[in-house]
Amino acid sequence: MSYKVTKGNNASSSSVEKFQTFEDLEVYKVAREFRKAMYAVTRRLPDLEKYELGRQIRRASVSLTNNMAEGHGQRAHRSAVVTLVTL
């Protein structure tokens, strides 16, 4: 599966990029950096909050990238099923 992604408001042919997986998406890359930053933040929390609040922050940050991967997989699976059914 391949998608076209444009940068900015102008959708000229020179600004069109193709990606194959969710890992190529700019938003996924930003979410990974956010996740790394949240892990660093949780390491600096006070001991009282480190375990409960820290765990919740880490789970939420991991959830961002996991949801993108799952959504991409479902879309690819759904497209394959529709293709097979219409053959």
C-alpha positions in Angstrom: 0.0 0.0 0.0 1.3 3.4 -0.9 0.1 6.9 0.0 0.9 10.4 -1.3 1.8 13.0 1.3 2.2 16.7 0.5 4.0 19.3 2.5 2.6 22.7 3.1 -0.4 24.3 1.3 0.9 23.8 -2.3 0.4 20.3 -3.6 3.0 20.6 -6.4 4.5 17.4 -7.8 7.9 18.2 -6.3 6.5 18.3 -2.8 4.8 14.9 -3.0 6.4 12.1 -1.1 5.5 8.4 -1.0 5.6 6.2 2.0 5.0 2.5 2.5 4.5 2.1 6.2 3.2 4.1 9.2 6.8 4.5 10.3 7.4 6.8 7.3 4.7 9.2 8.4 6.1 12.5 9.9 3.4 12.4 12.6 4.6 8.9 13.7 8.2 10.2 13.9 7.1 13.1 16.0 5.1 10.8 18.3 8.2 8.6 18.8 10.2 11.7 19.8 7.3 12.7 22.1 7.4 9.2 23.7 11.1 9.5 24.3 10.7 12.9 25.9 7.9 11.6 28.2 10.1 8.8 29.3 12.8 11.3 30.2 10.2 13.4 32.1 9.0 10.4 34.1 12.6 9.7 35.2 12.7 13.2 36.8 9.5 12.9 38.7 9.6 13.0 42.5 9.6 9.5 44.1 6.0 9.9 45.3 4.7 10.4 41.8 7.3 8.4 39.8 5.4 5.1 39.9 1.8 5.9 39.5 1.9 9.1 37.5 5.0 8.0 35.7 3.5 4.7 34.6 0.3 6.5 33.3 2.4 9.0 31.3 4.5 6.2 29.8 1.4 4.1 28.9 -0.2 7.1 27.3 2.8 8.0 25.2 3.3 4.5 24.0 -0.4 4.4 23.1 0.1 7.1 20.5 2.5 5.1 18.4 0.7 1.8 19.0 -2.6 3.3 17.8 -1.0 4.6 14.6 0.5 1.2 13.9 -2.8 -0.6 14.6 -4.8 1.8 12.5 -2.5 1.4 9.6 -2.7 -2.4 9.9 -6.5 -2.4 10.0 -6.6 -0.2 6.9 -4.2 -2.4 5.0 -6.2 -5.5 6.1 -9.5 -4.0 5.1 -8.2 -3.0 1.7 -7.0 -6.5 1.1 -10.3 -8.1 2.2 -12.3 -5.7 -0.1 -10.0 -6.6 -3.0 -10.4 -10.4 -2.4 -14.2 -10.1 -2.0 -14.6 -8.2 -5.3 -12.5 -10.7 -7.4 
